[in-house]
Amino acid sequence: MQTIRVAVQDLSDAYLIRVDSLPEATWLLARLSHAFVFKSASDVQRAAGSLDYTFEIPALPWLTCDRLKELLAAMPRVSLISAPATAVSL
């Protein structure tokens, strides 16, 4: 099972998630949407000037950025990296 490297950035009203590849981004978005029952999230897109992929999930009252990072770090396939999602090249 391959590790998915994930970076997170707090955008105030949403969280930007950045991952290595399209299949990994799609898998992670599906896992997060099932876990948190999102009513909306942005489509997975290729990050500008990068081979990485990004998507945004809404900031929810009970889901702080720190809590999101804790939940991501607890996922077996996920390796949370500390670099900001907009400044990392995975």
C-alpha positions as CSV (number, residue, x, y, z in Angstrom):
1,M,0.0,0.0,0.0
2,Q,1.5,3.3,-1.1
3,T,1.7,6.3,1.2
4,I,-0.1,9.4,0.2
5,R,1.8,12.6,1.1
6,V,-0.6,15.4,2.1
7,A,-0.2,19.1,2.7
8,V,-3.0,21.3,4.2
9,Q,-3.4,25.0,4.2
10,D,-6.1,26.9,6.1
11,L,-7.9,29.4,3.8
12,S,-10.2,30.7,6.6
13,D,-13.5,29.4,5.0
14,A,-12.0,26.3,3.5
15,Y,-8.9,24.0,3.7
16,L,-6.7,23.5,0.7
17,I,-5.5,19.9,0.4
18,R,-2.5,19.0,-1.9
19,V,-1.5,15.5,-2.8
20,D,0.9,13.7,-5.2
21,S,-1.4,12.3,-7.9
22,L,-4.9,12.4,-9.3
23,P,-5.9,8.9,-8.1
24,E,-4.6,9.7,-4.6
25,A,-6.5,13.0,-4.5
26,T,-9.7,11.4,-5.7
27,W,-9.3,8.6,-3.1
28,L,-8.6,11.1,-0.2
29,L,-11.5,13.4,-1.2
30,A,-13.9,10.4,-1.2
31,R,-12.7,9.2,2.2
32,L,-13.0,12.7,3.7
33,S,-16.4,13.3,2.2
34,H,-17.7,10.0,3.7
35,A,-16.2,10.8,7.0
36,F,-17.5,14.3,7.3
37,V,-20.5,14.2,5.1
38,F,-19.6,17.3,3.0
39,K,-22.4,18.8,1.0
40,S,-19.8,20.4,-1.3
41,A,-16.1,20.4,-2.1
42,S,-14.1,21.7,-5.0
43,D,-13.2,19.5,-7.9
44,V,-9.7,18.0,-7.9
45,Q,-7.4,20.1,-10.0
46,R,-3.8,20.1,-11.1
47,A,-1.9,22.6,-9.0
48,A,-0.5,25.5,-11.1
49,G,3.1,24.9,-12.1
50,S,3.2,21.5,-10.4
51,L,2.5,17.9,-10.9
52,D,0.5,17.8,-7.7
53,Y,-3.3,17.9,-7.3
54,T,-5.4,20.0,-5.0
55,F,-8.9,20.3,-3.8
56,E,-10.7,22.4,-1.2
57,I,-13.0,21.2,1.5
58,P,-15.3,23.6,3.5
59,A,-14.2,24.7,7.0
60,L,-16.9,23.5,9.3
61,P,-17.5,24.8,12.9
62,W,-16.3,21.6,14.5
63,L,-13.4,21.0,12.1
64,T,-10.5,23.2,12.8
65,C,-7.3,23.0,10.7
66,D,-5.5,21.3,13.6
67,R,-8.3,18.7,13.9
68,L,-8.3,18.0,10.2
69,K,-4.5,17.4,10.4
70,E,-5.0,15.0,13.3
71,L,-7.6,13.1,11.3
72,L,-5.5,13.0,8.2
73,A,-2.4,11.8,10.2
74,A,-4.5,9.0,11.7
75,M,-5.4,7.6,8.3
76,P,-3.2,4.5,7.5
77,R,-2.2,5.6,4.0
78,V,-1.6,9.3,4.7
79,S,1.7,11.0,5.6
80,L,1.0,14.5,6.6
81,I,3.8,16.9,5.6
82,S,4.3,20.3,7.3
83,A,4.8,22.4,4.2
84,P,1.9,24.7,3.3
85,A,-0.3,23.3,0.5
86,T,0.4,26.2,-1.8
87,A,4.2,26.2,-1.4
88,V,5.0,22.5,-1.5
89,S,6.2,20.4,-4.4
90,L,5.5,16.8,-3.5
